[in-house]
Amino acid sequence: MLAIENLTKRYGSVAALQDVSLSLERGEFFGLLGPNGAGKTTLMSLVAGIRPADSGEIRLNGAPLDHRRVEQRAQLGFVPQSLALYDELSGEENLRLFGRLYGLRGALLRDRVEEGLLAAQLQERRRDKVSTYSGGMKRRLNIVAAILHRPPLLLCDEPTAGVDPQSRNAIFEFVQRLNADGMTIVYSTHYMEEATRLCSRIGIIDHGKLLALGTLDELLQQLPFAEQIRIARNEETAPHLPAFARLGELVTMEDAFVLTPDADTRLSDLFGLAEKIGLANRHFQITRPSLESVFLHLTGKTLRDA
Amino acid sequence: MRSILILIGNELRRFANHKTGLALTFLVPIVLIYIFGSVFGVGRPGGGGPTGISLAIVSQTDAPVSAAITDALRKEKAFKVITTQKDAAGIEQPLTEAEVREMMRAGTLRFALIFPTDTQSDQLFGLKVKFLNNPRNEIETQTVTGLLQKTIYSSAPQALLTGLQKRGADYIGQENFDQFNQSISKAVAQAFGGNAEDIYKDMKNGVVNFGQSANGSLFDSLIKIESEQIGGGQVKNPMATRSVGGWAMMFLLFSLTAASTSLFEEKKAGIYQRLLSAPVDRTHILWSKYLSFVLIGLVQLTTLFVAGRFLFGIDITTNFGNLLLICLAAATACVAFGMFLAAISPTPSVATGLGTFLILTMSAVGGAWFPRSFMPEFMQHLSPFTIVYWAMEGFVQVLWANCTTRELLPTLAVLLGIAAVVNTFSVWRFKRGNIFE
């Protein structure tokens, strides 16, 4: 469906994307995971045709992507990170406008707008100005505005930014339904929970480079360890951290310390040390590695710190 | 108290860092104070009032009074006296009345003074002149009329009495006339005081101090100024015609500049990302903005003139087609100005600040608030570089002089030319800039 080869983009001296290559199959739900400033939006905007690449190629259904070709643009839907809606217009007027820009007319346009309002759960507020909508309503409308023309490929650039958990769930369900109906989705996020929940395949990006690519299991298998130990972050454990750090790599998180044991470290070494210093078992929790662990392993930092 | 001081310091630091705020606080008022001060004569040599108004003088007589008044008018800073123009061979030739009338009809001249062949005659003691005017600016015309009367009334008496002395001497002989003057001088000296010899010398030289009487009934009856209006005779309310045009232009510039700076808001909202991912490119966005703003501007100008029709009785129906044409050209130029501001400004607040400064300055210098001739001459030279000036010219041509479309073409060409040049630059800037990034 979509093939990206050696895509590079620079802004002055800053390399926003460096030799990024990936390909997507039809019907995939692909996640692009990375911190703010990693290059996710740049990659999305190059595919969406908002700005040109410095080098590299994007192919859509086997043909080089040429944004001057209307029929190719119609293959794409783009949900920008910002709420790209006209506040002075109603939700219905916004949808009609964006539908018409994609060439929808007459009964087809009316039907698609109705379907869009229904999907965004905005039928009751259809004639209200967008400026009066809640953040969640705007986000839903933002997505719907991108799919009125039923594009086979939808690019979602952090579509849940600034949304409350309830609205976020509604958006998850909405894009999952679209994917279930056959739409290929590229979904960028810096929340590993979103990528884990939604995406069948994930690309991890940082500093403009695609660091890893695969399903969640494939990414986890790249890790040289099978489990991690979370050590509670409190006054009792804090004085003994240097001792634990000798058993592996210790990273400070918001609410805990995460110890990734060295290859030759055994759990009995850890618990032996804990017993020796007099720390109870309740301070320790053995966990399976997550996407966060993969990101940490690849970049040496957490997603939140990046 | 410490908190207040910290917050005061913070406010002042923020204010100092806000360049647009600084400009609006200091630069704009200073420029406007200077313009208004100049109009009212503050700091100008010779005080306020108009300067450099073209006044053609045609003399069809060799009466000395003609030369005397012409010389006096040349000394008035309000007037730029024109008495000749170059012929086809490039040689300066005295102006004729027909040429002057044609210039006034064409709008290149608004005031002329004609000394007819019977300016002064042997049969009549007095003076007769013709004042031709195109009073498309009422304030200016009233001022010019007053200045002209003042100059004629103050310079004509001496010329008239010199002529009278000559005619008296011719009539009764120089010797008899000298005796007559000496007798009168003694009588005046006895009745009113003074030296009879000095009075005699003054009388002989035609110098008589009439004081207040120069403006009184004596000279009103001796000096006959025939006033004739050339052009715009049917306009009911010339002052309102000009005022509505001037203020409408200023508000058009404000509204269209504000509309153009919406480019920043749409960029911030991410609208361009969505539009550019659709089958829309940058050129489509710019043209749609441009044409919609031109349409809004056309509607705004037309609405304001229609309001002028109902409020002040401005006649907009007689030449309505041409009024629409000039409104369209003015709106096109104003939108170009707004897009230019958006193209060169890094932020909306800079565009707004710069826009306010330029719009107020252009409105003042372009003649939207008061006649250009009231400003210092260097400012008058700047007027033709403003959109306001050319739009005002167009409005006056349509509503005052009732010009045809053909006659309007040069003004339309200038306005559209300004729009084309400014737009070309703006598009170049937009393509290089990051408004769509």
Contacts between the chains, C-beta under 8 A, distances in Angstrom:
chain1	res1	chain2	res2	distance
A	45	B	273	6.9
A	48	B	273	7.4
A	48	B	276	7.5
A	48	B	277	3.9
A	49	B	276	6.7
A	49	B	277	6.0
A	50	B	272	7.7
A	50	B	273	5.5
A	50	B	276	4.5
A	50	B	277	5.9
A	50	B	436	7.8
A	51	B	437	6.6
A	68	B	281	7.7
A	70	B	279	4.4
A	73	B	277	7.3
A	73	B	278	6.5
A	73	B	279	4.7
A	74	B	279	6.9
A	76	B	277	6.5
A	77	B	277	7.9
A	78	B	273	7.0
A	78	B	274	6.5
A	78	B	277	3.7
A	80	B	270	4.4
A	80	B	273	4.2
A	80	B	274	5.6
A	80	B	277	7.8
A	81	B	270	7.0
A	82	B	268	7.7
A	82	B	269	6.1
A	82	B	270	3.1
A	82	B	273	7.2
A	83	B	269	6.7
A	83	B	270	6.8
A	84	B	269	6.2
A	84	B	270	4.0
A	84	B	271	5.1
A	84	B	273	5.8
A	84	B	274	3.8
A	85	B	269	7.3
A	85	B	271	7.7
A	86	B	271	7.0
A	87	B	269	7.5
A	98	B	274	7.0
A	98	B	278	6.9
A	101	B	275	7.2
A	101	B	278	4.6
A	101	B	279	6.6
A	101	B	280	6.0
A	102	B	278	6.0
A	102	B	279	6.7
A	103	B	279	7.3
A	145	B	274	7.0
A	146	B	274	7.3
A	155	B	277	7.8
